[in-house]
Amino acid sequence: MSSSRIAGSVLKQLGPRLFSTAAAGPIGKILVGPGGAGAARAPSVWLGLPIGSFRCIGTVPVESIGREESRAAGDAAGGKKDEKAVVSYWGVEPPKLVREDGTEWKWSCFKPWDTYSSNLSIDLGKNHVPVTWGDKLARLTVKSLRLPTDIFFQRRYGCRAMMLETVAAVPGMVGGMLLHLRSLRRFEHSGGWIKALLEEAENERMHLMTFMEVSQPRWYERALVFTVQGVFFNAYFIAYLLSPKLAHRMVGYLEEEAVHSYTEFLKDLEAGKIENVPAPAIAIDYWRLPPNATLMDVVKVVRADEAHHRDVNHFASDIHYQGHELRDLPAPLGYH
């Protein structure tokens, strides 16, 4: 009983400060905290940051806010525009990262330790011969999806790559998510496959980030991405629930088509039909390419990535074909 009375007393005193309607103001509204403006010690202020229907409360020294207010007043007097600090999603300023040469790292989509060297020695001409009716269905589905893509994009391989990567990044995320939930439900390990599939999705996303620098999509191409991704995500989600073997086989064939598309892309670059522009900075950092790398170098490493995804997904489908679960065998080594 005594503990209940103490808790009630604490809530009665702190409730107006934590849950008052005054705290529901805009982000950054300052509410004087427990110290008060006339307190002997350095006061603190409550910052109300709305997150959905909740509020993240934190304290910062008043002195720092005073400096910010003085700077804002000085800028207003001088006719300067307010400059907003770049912060992370949660309102915390990210740490400053530097490269090995000491220059500042500017990428927010990946960190220096996420970079790697692509394996260019992989077999690019390898194809899986359909065996079961599921294999034939998966191959037919992928071939039928390629036909409208060829008609729409023709030989605009930059835009084609942009569309391809928005779709190719979906299967790894869906498969990794479902295996993650299954691991939680069954209290069992995944043999490293959750990490492998999520890394595949991240690698495909970096392909997209790179080709966004090369080819700026038009508004109707962006609209097409919304439509295709929405349909494909739900279709693949259902397919993976019904038959992981079929889902992985379909991705394997999809990656075979990706290898073919990037090979055609390289042929046009070598023939001079597409300008071999300098490689985007994000690609140079991500694949550890030399500073003078070109678009041709980027296409080669991306094609090698797709060939590796092809082999991983065909291997995953073969495991199911042999009656094993993905958790029974470890993920392929050297995934990247």
C-alpha positions as CSV (number, residue, x, y, z in Angstrom):
1,M,0.0,0.0,0.0
2,S,2.8,2.4,0.9
3,S,4.5,1.9,-2.5
4,S,1.2,2.5,-4.3
5,R,0.7,5.8,-2.4
6,I,4.3,6.9,-3.2
7,A,3.7,6.1,-6.9
8,G,0.5,8.0,-6.9
9,S,2.2,11.0,-5.3
10,V,5.0,10.9,-7.9
11,L,2.5,10.8,-10.8
12,K,0.5,13.6,-9.3
13,Q,3.6,15.8,-9.2
14,L,5.2,14.9,-12.5
15,G,2.0,14.2,-14.5
16,P,1.3,17.9,-15.4
17,R,4.8,18.2,-16.8
18,L,5.0,15.0,-18.7
19,F,1.5,14.7,-20.0
20,S,0.2,18.3,-20.2
21,T,-1.4,19.6,-23.4
22,A,1.4,22.2,-23.5
23,A,3.8,19.4,-24.4
24,A,1.8,18.7,-27.6
25,G,3.2,21.7,-29.4
26,P,5.4,21.6,-32.5
27,I,8.8,20.0,-32.5
28,G,11.4,21.9,-30.5
29,K,8.9,23.8,-28.2
30,I,10.6,24.6,-25.0
31,L,9.0,23.8,-21.7
32,V,10.8,24.9,-18.5
33,G,11.7,21.8,-16.6
34,P,12.0,20.9,-12.9
35,G,14.9,23.3,-12.3
36,G,12.8,26.4,-13.1
37,A,14.2,29.7,-14.4
38,G,15.1,30.9,-11.0
39,A,16.7,27.8,-9.6
40,A,20.2,28.1,-8.2
41,R,21.5,25.2,-10.3
42,A,21.8,25.3,-14.1
43,P,18.2,24.6,-15.3
44,S,17.2,22.1,-17.9
45,V,14.4,22.3,-20.4
46,W,12.0,19.6,-21.6
47,L,12.0,19.1,-25.4
48,G,8.8,17.5,-26.7
49,L,9.5,15.4,-29.9
50,P,6.3,13.8,-31.2
51,I,6.7,10.2,-32.5
52,G,3.3,9.0,-33.7
53,S,0.9,9.5,-30.8
54,F,3.7,9.4,-28.3
55,R,6.4,11.9,-27.3
56,C,10.1,11.4,-26.6
57,I,11.2,13.6,-23.7
58,G,14.8,14.6,-23.2
59,T,16.7,17.3,-21.4
60,V,19.3,19.7,-22.7
61,P,21.2,22.6,-21.0
62,V,19.5,26.0,-21.3
63,E,22.9,27.5,-22.1
64,S,23.0,25.6,-25.4
65,I,19.5,26.8,-26.3
66,G,20.4,30.3,-25.4
67,R,23.3,30.2,-27.9
68,E,21.0,28.8,-30.6
69,E,18.5,31.6,-29.9
70,S,21.2,34.2,-30.1
71,R,22.5,32.8,-33.4
72,A,19.0,32.7,-34.8
73,A,18.4,36.3,-33.8
74,G,21.7,37.4,-35.3
75,D,20.9,35.6,-38.6
76,A,17.4,37.2,-38.7
77,A,18.9,40.7,-38.1
78,G,21.4,40.1,-40.9
79,G,18.8,38.9,-43.3
80,K,20.1,35.4,-43.4
81,K,17.9,32.3,-43.9
82,D,17.7,29.8,-41.1
83,E,19.8,26.8,-41.7
84,K,18.5,23.4,-40.4
85,A,21.0,21.0,-39.0
86,V,21.2,17.6,-40.7
87,V,20.1,15.0,-38.2
88,S,19.1,11.3,-38.2
89,Y,15.6,9.9,-38.2
90,W,15.4,9.9,-34.5
91,G,16.6,13.5,-34.0
92,V,20.2,12.5,-33.0
93,E,23.0,14.0,-34.9
94,P,25.0,11.2,-36.6
95,P,28.7,10.8,-35.8
96,K,31.2,12.2,-38.3
97,L,32.9,9.4,-40.2
98,V,36.1,9.6,-42.3
99,R,37.8,7.5,-44.9
100,E,41.2,6.0,-44.6
101,D,42.7,9.1,-46.2
102,G,41.1,11.3,-43.6
103,T,38.4,12.8,-45.8
104,E,34.8,13.1,-44.5
105,W,32.4,10.2,-45.3
106,K,29.2,11.7,-46.8
107,W,27.1,8.7,-47.6
108,S,24.1,8.1,-45.4
109,C,22.9,4.9,-47.2
110,F,26.0,2.9,-46.3
111,K,29.0,3.1,-44.0
112,P,32.7,2.6,-44.8
113,W,32.7,-0.9,-43.3
114,D,29.8,-2.0,-45.6
115,T,32.0,-1.7,-48.7
116,Y,33.5,-4.7,-50.5
117,S,35.2,-5.9,-53.6
118,S,33.0,-7.8,-56.2
119,N,34.2,-11.2,-57.4
120,L,34.5,-10.7,-61.2
121,S,35.7,-14.2,-61.8
122,I,32.2,-15.7,-61.4
123,D,30.8,-17.8,-64.3
124,L,28.5,-15.3,-66.2
125,G,27.2,-17.8,-68.8
126,K,25.8,-20.3,-66.3
127,N,22.1,-21.1,-66.7
128,H,19.8,-23.5,-64.7
129,V,18.0,-26.1,-66.8
130,P,14.4,-26.5,-65.7
131,V,13.7,-30.0,-64.2
132,T,10.4,-29.9,-62.4
133,W,7.1,-28.3,-63.4
134,G,7.8,-25.7,-60.7
135,D,11.1,-24.8,-62.4
136,K,9.4,-24.5,-65.8
137,L,6.6,-22.3,-64.2
138,A,9.2,-20.1,-62.6
139,R,11.2,-19.7,-65.9
140,L,8.0,-19.0,-67.9
141,T,6.9,-16.4,-65.4
142,V,10.2,-14.5,-65.6
143,K,10.3,-14.7,-69.4
144,S,6.8,-13.3,-69.6
145,L,7.7,-10.5,-67.3
146,R,10.7,-9.6,-69.5
147,L,8.6,-9.1,-72.6
148,P,6.8,-5.9,-71.5
149,T,10.1,-4.6,-70.0
150,D,11.9,-4.9,-73.4
151,I,9.0,-3.1,-75.2
152,F,8.9,-0.3,-72.7
153,F,12.6,0.5,-72.1
154,Q,14.0,-0.7,-75.5
155,R,17.8,-0.2,-75.2
156,R,17.7,2.5,-72.5
157,Y,19.7,0.3,-70.1
158,G,20.2,3.0,-67.5
159,C,16.4,3.3,-66.9
160,R,16.0,-0.5,-67.3
161,A,18.6,-1.0,-64.6
162,M,16.8,1.4,-62.3
163,M,13.5,-0.5,-62.8
164,L,15.2,-3.9,-62.4
165,E,16.8,-3.0,-59.1
166,T,13.6,-1.7,-57.5
167,V,12.2,-5.2,-58.1
168,A,15.3,-7.2,-57.5
169,A,15.7,-5.8,-54.0
170,V,12.3,-7.2,-52.9
171,P,12.8,-11.0,-52.8
172,G,15.8,-10.9,-50.4
173,M,13.9,-8.7,-48.0
174,V,10.7,-10.8,-48.1
175,G,12.6,-14.1,-47.7
176,G,14.8,-12.7,-44.9
177,M,11.7,-11.3,-43.1
178,L,9.8,-14.5,-43.3
179,L,12.7,-16.6,-42.2
180,H,13.3,-14.2,-39.4
181,L,9.7,-14.5,-38.2
182,R,9.9,-18.3,-38.5
183,S,13.1,-18.4,-36.4
184,L,11.3,-16.4,-33.7
185,R,8.2,-18.7,-33.8
186,R,10.2,-22.0,-33.7
187,F,13.0,-20.8,-31.4
188,E,15.6,-22.1,-33.9
189,H,18.6,-20.7,-35.9
190,S,18.5,-20.1,-39.6
191,G,22.0,-21.3,-40.6
192,G,23.0,-17.8,-41.6
193,W,20.3,-17.5,-44.3
194,I,18.5,-14.6,-42.8
195,K,21.7,-12.5,-43.0
196,A,22.5,-13.8,-46.5
197,L,19.0,-12.8,-47.9
198,L,19.0,-9.4,-46.2
199,E,22.5,-8.7,-47.5
200,E,21.2,-9.5,-51.0
201,A,18.4,-7.0,-50.6
202,E,20.9,-4.4,-49.4
203,N,23.2,-5.1,-52.2
204,E,20.4,-4.7,-54.8
205,R,19.4,-1.4,-53.1
206,M,22.9,-0.1,-53.6
207,H,22.6,-1.0,-57.3
208,L,19.6,1.3,-57.4
209,M,21.3,4.1,-55.5
210,T,24.1,3.9,-58.0
211,F,22.0,3.9,-61.2
212,M,19.9,6.8,-59.8
213,E,23.1,8.8,-60.2
214,V,23.5,7.7,-63.8
215,S,19.9,7.9,-65.0
216,Q,17.4,10.3,-63.7
217,P,14.0,8.6,-64.1
218,R,11.0,10.5,-65.5
219,W,7.8,10.9,-63.6
220,Y,6.0,8.1,-65.4
221,E,8.9,5.7,-64.8
222,R,8.6,6.5,-61.1
223,A,4.9,5.9,-61.2
224,L,5.6,2.5,-62.9
225,V,8.0,1.6,-60.1
226,F,5.3,2.2,-57.5
227,T,2.9,-0.1,-59.5
228,V,5.3,-2.9,-60.3
229,Q,6.9,-3.0,-56.8
230,G,3.4,-3.0,-55.1
231,V,2.2,-5.9,-57.2
232,F,5.5,-7.9,-57.1
233,F,6.0,-7.6,-53.4
234,N,2.6,-9.0,-52.6
235,A,2.8,-11.7,-55.2
236,Y,6.3,-12.8,-54.1
237,F,5.2,-12.7,-50.4
238,I,2.4,-15.2,-51.2
239,A,4.6,-17.3,-53.4
240,Y,7.2,-17.6,-50.6
241,L,4.6,-18.6,-48.1
242,L,3.3,-21.3,-50.5
243,S,6.6,-22.6,-51.9
244,P,10.0,-21.2,-50.9
245,K,11.5,-23.5,-53.5
246,L,9.5,-21.9,-56.3
247,A,10.2,-18.4,-55.0
248,H,13.9,-18.9,-54.9
249,R,13.9,-20.6,-58.3
250,M,12.1,-17.6,-59.8
251,V,14.6,-15.2,-58.4
252,G,17.4,-17.4,-59.8
253,Y,15.9,-17.0,-63.3
254,L,15.3,-13.3,-62.7
255,E,19.0,-12.9,-61.9
256,E,19.9,-14.8,-65.1
257,E,17.9,-12.2,-67.0
258,A,19.7,-9.4,-65.1
259,V,23.1,-10.8,-66.1
260,H,21.9,-10.9,-69.7
261,S,20.7,-7.3,-69.6
262,Y,23.9,-6.0,-68.1
263,T,25.9,-7.9,-70.7
264,E,23.9,-6.1,-73.4
265,F,24.5,-2.8,-71.5
266,L,28.3,-3.5,-71.7
267,K,28.1,-4.2,-75.4
268,D,26.5,-0.8,-76.1
269,L,29.1,0.9,-73.9
270,E,32.0,-0.8,-75.7
271,A,30.4,0.1,-79.1
272,G,30.1,3.7,-78.1
273,K,26.3,3.7,-78.3
274,I,26.2,4.8,-74.7
275,E,28.6,7.3,-73.3
276,N,31.1,5.7,-70.9
277,V,30.9,8.5,-68.3
278,P,32.9,8.6,-65.1
279,A,31.6,6.3,-62.4
280,P,29.4,7.9,-59.7
281,A,31.3,8.6,-56.4
282,I,28.9,6.4,-54.5
283,A,29.9,3.4,-56.7
284,I,33.6,4.1,-56.4
285,D,33.3,4.1,-52.6
286,Y,30.9,1.1,-52.4
287,W,32.8,-1.3,-54.7
288,R,36.3,0.1,-53.8
289,L,36.8,1.1,-57.4
290,P,39.8,3.2,-58.5
291,P,39.3,6.9,-58.6
292,N,39.3,7.0,-62.5
293,A,36.7,4.2,-62.8
294,T,34.0,4.6,-65.5
295,L,30.4,3.4,-66.0
296,M,31.7,0.3,-67.7
297,D,33.6,-0.7,-64.5
298,V,30.4,-0.2,-62.5
299,V,28.3,-2.4,-64.8
300,K,30.9,-5.1,-64.6
301,V,30.8,-5.3,-60.8
302,V,27.0,-5.0,-60.7
303,R,26.7,-7.9,-63.3
304,A,29.0,-10.0,-61.1
305,D,26.8,-9.3,-58.1
306,E,23.7,-10.4,-60.0
307,A,25.5,-13.6,-61.1
308,H,26.3,-14.4,-57.5
309,H,22.6,-13.8,-56.4
310,R,21.6,-16.1,-59.3
311,D,23.8,-18.9,-57.8
312,V,22.7,-18.3,-54.2
313,N,19.0,-18.5,-55.1
314,H,19.3,-21.5,-57.3
315,F,21.2,-23.2,-54.5
316,A,18.5,-22.3,-52.0
317,S,15.8,-23.8,-54.4
318,D,17.9,-27.0,-54.8
319,I,18.0,-27.4,-51.0
320,H,14.2,-27.4,-50.9
321,Y,14.1,-29.8,-53.9
322,Q,16.3,-32.3,-52.0
323,G,13.9,-32.2,-49.0
324,H,16.1,-30.0,-46.7
325,E,15.2,-26.7,-45.0
326,L,17.4,-23.6,-45.4
327,R,18.4,-23.9,-41.8
328,D,19.8,-27.4,-42.3
329,L,22.7,-26.1,-44.5
330,P,24.8,-23.0,-44.0
331,A,24.5,-20.1,-46.4
332,P,27.2,-19.9,-49.1
333,L,30.5,-18.5,-47.9
334,G,31.7,-15.2,-49.2
335,Y,28.2,-14.0,-49.9
336,H,29.2,-10.8,-51.5
